């Protein structure tokens, strides 16, 4: 467990250095995406950053919460005169001493929320987050200049990017089933404490799962509708035959179910 966490920590910090991300000015909660129409980019819009696939619902929920709080506390407002962003953390920090301690408690609560991920945070990563808020507290004690430096340092945003990098590498390890050391290339199996059941995985917001289209059942051949005969096409009704004798002299009974006698039979009997 400790070996896997150390490797994930190393990969997360290496990812931040490789991407050269500006962890105190890049928005951790929203991203700018292009809107394409007729094959061309017509405009850009801001939308919530997606959560890495493979994380548990708990980890995904914590990452969204940390991103959102860091954005509100550090970048929720924009100065109309100078154009830089600031948040509630800078507003509260304007109060002498009391505001700085309140800002520190808010930042520490954010770290406590981040440490609730499955398996906890690596010690080095946790120490780096705590160091960020200590620097922010020390800078805030300087009158005026410290408040301006606090707006630019943005400890909450830095900590949100640290958590993002760690959970991104964790999600990759969960998908691959092993943690690969970036130095020697060795792999360590993901411990049971970090594994996520398939039913507990988070479903990414805003992405609709592909629907399986079932082929339509073939309709059985329908019998052609019977043609209604016109009145002129109907055959004439059969005329009932009278009892008697036919041309060959044989006796015919006529309609079935009725017994009829030919009067010539009586004459024959009398004769």
NURO-617998 format. One record per residue (C-alpha): x, z, y. Coordinates in nm, 4 decimals, decimal comma, padded with zeros to 6 digits, always signed. Layout:
BEGIN
[node [X Z Y]],
...
END
This chain:
BEGIN
[node [+00,0000 +00,0000 +00,0000]],
[node [+00,2735 +00,0939 +00,2500]],
[node [+00,4782 -00,2140 +00,1605]],
[node [+00,1801 -00,4440 +00,2156]],
[node [+00,0987 -00,2843 +00,5519]],
[node [+00,4595 -00,3173 +00,6683]],
[node [+00,4643 -00,6858 +00,5769]],
[node [+00,1319 -00,7468 +00,7508]],
[node [+00,2637 -00,5634 +01,0566]],
[node [+00,5797 -00,7749 +01,0579]],
[node [+00,3804 -01,0965 +01,0256]],
[node [+00,1421 -00,9926 +01,3040]],
[node [+00,4219 -00,9189 +01,5512]],
[node [+00,5994 -01,2396 +01,4540]],
[node [+00,2768 -01,4323 +01,5153]],
[node [+00,2521 -01,2974 +01,8701]],
[node [+00,6135 -01,3919 +01,9460]],
[node [+00,5743 -01,7368 +01,7911]],
[node [+00,2548 -01,8195 +01,9787]],
[node [+00,4085 -01,6919 +02,3034]],
[node [+00,0688 -01,5576 +02,3996]],
[node [+00,0393 -01,3882 +02,7352]],
[node [-00,1122 -01,0692 +02,5988]],
[node [-00,1955 -00,9208 +02,9384]],
[node [-00,3728 -01,2221 +03,0939]],
[node [-00,5316 -01,4244 +02,8112]],
[node [-00,8964 -01,3390 +02,7582]],
[node [-00,9282 -01,1559 +02,4232]],
[node [-01,3070 -01,1914 +02,4023]],
[node [-01,3942 -01,5394 +02,5341]],
[node [-01,2292 -01,8770 +02,4935]],
[node [-01,2659 -02,2044 +02,6827]],
[node [-01,3895 -02,4894 +02,4644]],
[node [-01,4618 -02,8523 +02,5586]],
[node [-01,8095 -03,0029 +02,5487]],
[node [-01,7920 -03,3542 +02,4041]],
[node [-02,0628 -03,6095 +02,4777]],
[node [-02,0487 -03,9725 +02,3663]],
[node [-01,6917 -03,9205 +02,2490]],
[node [-01,5693 -03,7866 +02,5853]],
[node [-01,5120 -03,4385 +02,7239]],
[node [-01,7722 -03,3903 +02,9974]],
[node [-01,7111 -03,0216 +03,0730]],
[node [-01,5807 -02,6908 +02,9380]],
[node [-01,7679 -02,3738 +02,8563]],
[node [-01,6785 -02,0171 +02,7647]],
[node [-01,7849 -01,8791 +02,4288]],
[node [-01,6989 -01,5832 +02,2074]],
[node [-01,3844 -01,6171 +02,0025]],
[node [-01,4495 -01,6577 +01,6296]],
[node [-01,3530 -01,3869 +01,3828]],
[node [-01,1004 -01,4828 +01,1118]],
[node [-01,2770 -01,5703 +00,7883]],
[node [-01,2215 -01,3374 +00,4945]],
[node [-01,2482 -01,0050 +00,6757]],
[node [-01,4960 -00,7407 +00,5709]],
[node [-01,8007 -00,6709 +00,7830]],
[node [-01,6434 -00,3473 +00,9029]],
[node [-01,3212 -00,5161 +01,0184]],
[node [-01,5100 -00,8011 +01,1849]],
[node [-01,7395 -00,5571 +01,3636]],
[node [-01,4467 -00,3504 +01,4913]],
[node [-01,2582 -00,6593 +01,6109]],
[node [-01,5599 -00,7853 +01,8065]],
[node [-01,6131 -00,4401 +01,9606]],
[node [-01,2486 -00,4002 +02,0651]],
[node [-01,2380 -00,7492 +02,2139]],
[node [-01,5576 -00,6949 +02,4122]],
[node [-01,4549 -00,3536 +02,5469]],
[node [-01,1071 -00,4712 +02,6416]],
[node [-01,2603 -00,7623 +02,8326]],
[node [-01,5042 -00,5409 +03,0223]],
[node [-01,2454 -00,2770 +03,1060]],
[node [-00,9727 -00,5201 +03,2165]],
[node [-01,1348 -00,8560 +03,3082]],
[node [-01,5022 -00,7939 +03,3739]],
[node [-01,4817 -00,8782 +03,7461]],
[node [-01,3106 -01,1440 +03,9563]],
[node [-01,1786 -01,0948 +04,3072]],
[node [-01,3328 -01,3552 +04,5355]],
[node [-01,0390 -01,3492 +04,7788]],
[node [-00,7378 -01,3689 +04,5477]],
[node [-00,8915 -01,4931 +04,2218]],
[node [-00,7364 -01,2373 +03,9849]],
[node [-00,9497 -01,0448 +03,7359]],
[node [-00,9988 -00,6716 +03,7026]],
[node [-01,2363 -00,4406 +03,5178]],
[node [-01,3825 -00,0945 +03,5061]],
[node [-01,0458 +00,0502 +03,4124]],
[node [-00,9031 -00,0513 +03,7505]],
[node [-01,2084 +00,0736 +03,9379]],
[node [-01,1957 +00,4170 +03,7731]],
[node [-00,8185 +00,4338 +03,8237]],
[node [-00,8663 +00,4275 +04,2009]],
[node [-00,9696 +00,7926 +04,1841]],
[node [-00,6558 +01,0087 +04,2231]],
[node [-00,5451 +01,1843 +03,9014]],
[node [-00,8989 +01,2219 +03,7613]],
[node [-00,9462 +00,8453 +03,7421]],
[node [-00,6099 +00,7956 +03,5735]],
[node [-00,6880 +01,0525 +03,3046]],
[node [-01,0350 +00,9070 +03,2542]],
[node [-00,8784 +00,5621 +03,2156]],
[node [-00,6355 +00,7045 +02,9604]],
[node [-00,9183 +00,8579 +02,7568]],
[node [-01,1075 +00,5283 +02,7565]],
[node [-00,8004 +00,3414 +02,6352]],
[node [-00,7339 +00,6057 +02,3697]],
[node [-01,0955 +00,5734 +02,2479]],
[node [-01,0331 +00,2009 +02,2064]],
[node [-00,7334 +00,2728 +01,9831]],
[node [-00,9412 +00,5149 +01,7749]],
[node [-01,1999 +00,2413 +01,7269]],
[node [-00,9306 -00,0068 +01,6223]],
[node [-00,7839 +00,2388 +01,3701]],
[node [-01,1154 +00,2387 +01,1825]],
[node [-01,0350 -00,0898 +01,0040]],
[node [-01,0158 -00,0894 +00,6265]],
[node [-00,6876 +00,0676 +00,5176]],
[node [-00,6095 +00,1854 +00,8717]],
[node [-00,3505 +00,0480 +01,1130]],
[node [+00,0220 +00,0328 +01,0354]],
[node [+00,2157 +00,3140 +01,1980]],
[node [+00,4326 +00,0871 +01,4086]],
[node [+00,1305 -00,1040 +01,5368]],
[node [-00,0491 +00,2182 +01,6179]],
[node [+00,2597 +00,3452 +01,8016]],
[node [+00,2822 +00,0265 +02,0087]],
[node [-00,0828 +00,0613 +02,1149]],
[node [-00,0307 +00,4243 +02,2134]],
[node [+00,2829 +00,3316 +02,4090]],
[node [+00,0851 +00,0730 +02,6075]],
[node [-00,1670 +00,3285 +02,7299]],
[node [+00,1079 +00,5793 +02,8115]],
[node [+00,2819 +00,3192 +03,0308]],
[node [-00,0517 +00,2426 +03,1932]],
[node [-00,1038 +00,6136 +03,2651]],
[node [+00,2441 +00,6587 +03,4121]],
[node [+00,2120 +00,3530 +03,6359]],
[node [-00,1301 +00,4658 +03,7587]],
[node [+00,0113 +00,7865 +03,9077]],
[node [+00,1929 +00,5869 +04,1782]],
[node [-00,0389 +00,5626 +04,4813]],
[node [-00,1693 +00,2157 +04,5725]],
[node [+00,1171 +00,0248 +04,4102]],
[node [+00,0379 +00,1876 +04,0753]],
[node [-00,3263 +00,0856 +04,0987]],
[node [-00,2268 -00,2746 +04,1594]],
[node [+00,0225 -00,2629 +03,8717]],
[node [-00,2486 -00,1156 +03,6516]],
[node [-00,4677 -00,4188 +03,7228]],
[node [-00,1886 -00,6502 +03,6123]],
[node [-00,0584 -00,4557 +03,3108]],
[node [-00,3949 -00,4363 +03,1233]],
[node [-00,3103 -00,2056 +02,8350]],
[node [-00,6492 -00,2558 +02,6676]],
[node [-00,6042 -00,6326 +02,6575]],
[node [-00,2584 -00,5944 +02,5055]],
[node [-00,3947 -00,3637 +02,2371]],
[node [-00,6816 -00,6015 +02,1625]],
[node [-00,4336 -00,8851 +02,1002]],
[node [-00,2260 -00,6601 +01,8728]],
[node [-00,5346 -00,5871 +01,6623]],
[node [-00,6315 -00,9547 +01,6637]],
[node [-00,2896 -01,0610 +01,5343]],
[node [-00,2915 -00,7958 +01,2620]],
[node [-00,6410 -00,8782 +01,1351]],
[node [-00,5665 -01,2514 +01,1433]],
[node [-00,2717 -01,1999 +00,9085]],
[node [-00,4778 -00,9618 +00,6984]],
[node [-00,7528 -01,2227 +00,6585]],
[node [-00,4951 -01,4805 +00,5510]],
[node [-00,3549 -01,2400 +00,2920]],
[node [-00,7029 -01,1711 +00,1559]],
[node [-00,7701 -01,5430 +00,1172]],
[node [-00,4375 -01,6014 -00,0597]],
[node [-00,4552 -01,2826 -00,2673]],
[node [-00,0997 -01,1793 -00,1734]],
[node [+00,1086 -01,0727 +00,1271]],
[node [+00,4170 -01,2892 +00,1851]],
[node [+00,7222 -01,1410 +00,3505]],
[node [+00,8357 -01,3741 +00,6339]],
[node [+01,2033 -01,2774 +00,5841]],
[node [+01,2757 -01,3388 +00,2159]],
[node [+00,9554 -01,5158 +00,1096]],
[node [+00,8669 -01,2522 -00,1509]],
[node [+00,5021 -01,1831 -00,2193]],
[node [+00,3231 -00,8537 -00,2706]],
[node [-00,0211 -00,8421 -00,4222]],
[node [-00,2951 -00,7257 -00,1866]],
[node [-00,3664 -00,3599 -00,2733]],
[node [-00,7124 -00,2526 -00,3818]],
[node [-00,7626 -00,0576 -00,0565]],
[node [-00,7516 -00,3815 +00,1426]],
[node [-00,9454 -00,6056 -00,0930]],
[node [-01,2962 -00,7084 +00,0087]],
[node [-01,5860 -00,7774 -00,2244]],
[node [-01,7508 -01,1167 -00,1863]],
[node [-02,0853 -00,9627 -00,0900]],
[node [-01,9154 -00,7536 +00,1827]],
[node [-01,7471 -01,0445 +00,3600]],
[node [-01,8510 -01,1222 +00,7122]],
[node [-02,0397 -01,4419 +00,7923]],
[node [-01,9032 -01,6053 +01,1060]],
[node [-02,1404 -01,6092 +01,4030]],
[node [-02,2440 -01,9379 +01,5462]],
[node [-02,1555 -02,1369 +01,2360]],
[node [-02,4439 -02,2272 +01,0146]],
[node [-02,3544 -02,2447 +00,6452]],
[node [-02,3867 -02,5855 +00,4900]],
[node [-02,7173 -02,6370 +00,3241]],
[node [-02,7312 -02,7941 -00,0140]],
[node [-02,9651 -03,0893 -00,0182]],
[node [-03,1431 -03,1247 -00,3478]],
[node [-03,2369 -03,4778 -00,4557]],
[node [-03,6053 -03,5466 -00,4292]],
[node [-03,7760 -03,5674 -00,7695]],
[node [-03,8721 -03,9177 -00,8678]],
[node [-04,2457 -03,9730 -00,8445]],
[node [-04,4090 -04,0899 -01,1623]],
[node [-04,5447 -04,4399 -01,1603]],
[node [-04,8907 -04,4234 -01,0218]],
[node [-05,1617 -04,6235 -01,1857]],
[node [-05,2978 -04,8969 -00,9602]],
[node [-05,6309 -04,8035 -00,8126]],
[node [-05,9234 -04,9539 -00,9882]],
[node [-06,0823 -05,2381 -00,8011]],
[node [-06,4411 -05,1843 -00,7056]],
[node [-06,6417 -05,4802 -00,8182]],
[node [-06,8560 -05,6444 -00,5622]],
[node [-07,2242 -05,6681 -00,6239]],
[node [-07,2008 -06,0397 -00,6935]],
[node [-06,9152 -05,9918 -00,9424]],
[node [-07,1024 -05,7457 -01,1645]],
[node [-07,2241 -05,8961 -01,4918]],
[node [-07,6004 -05,9100 -01,5361]],
[node [-07,7511 -05,6348 -01,7511]],
[node [-07,8104 -05,7264 -02,1125]],
[node [-08,1724 -05,8032 -02,1896]],
[node [-08,3260 -05,6069 -02,4739]],
[node [-08,4049 -05,8175 -02,7770]],
[node [-08,7495 -05,8073 -02,9258]],
[node [-08,7875 -05,7468 -03,2954]],
[node [-08,8609 -06,0564 -03,5015]],
[node [-08,6822 -06,3193 -03,7007]],
[node [-08,3968 -06,5388 -03,5901]],
[node [-08,3630 -06,9100 -03,6552]],
[node [-08,2172 -06,8541 -03,9996]],
[node [-08,5230 -06,6558 -04,1042]],
[node [-08,3485 -06,3206 -04,1102]],
[node [-08,5266 -06,0237 -03,9700]],
[node [-08,3908 -05,8532 -03,6570]],
[node [-08,4736 -05,4954 -03,5625]],
[node [-08,4179 -05,5369 -03,1876]],
[node [-08,3185 -05,2174 -03,0069]],
[node [-08,1473 -04,9508 -03,2116]],
[node [-08,3385 -04,6364 -03,2799]],
[node [-08,6790 -04,8065 -03,2849]],
[node [-08,8558 -04,9510 -03,5877]],
[node [-09,0619 -05,2604 -03,5144]],
[node [-09,2645 -05,4710 -03,7563]],
[node [-09,3193 -05,8387 -03,7360]],
[node [-09,6917 -05,9294 -03,7504]],
[node [-09,6018 -06,2206 -03,9824]],
[node [-09,5016 -05,9664 -04,2443]],
[node [-09,8578 -05,8405 -04,2588]],
[node [-09,9915 -06,1879 -04,3050]],
[node [-09,7430 -06,2459 -04,5828]],
[node [-09,8508 -05,9282 -04,7537]],
[node [-10,2217 -06,0215 -04,7275]],
[node [-10,1599 -06,3674 -04,8626]],
END
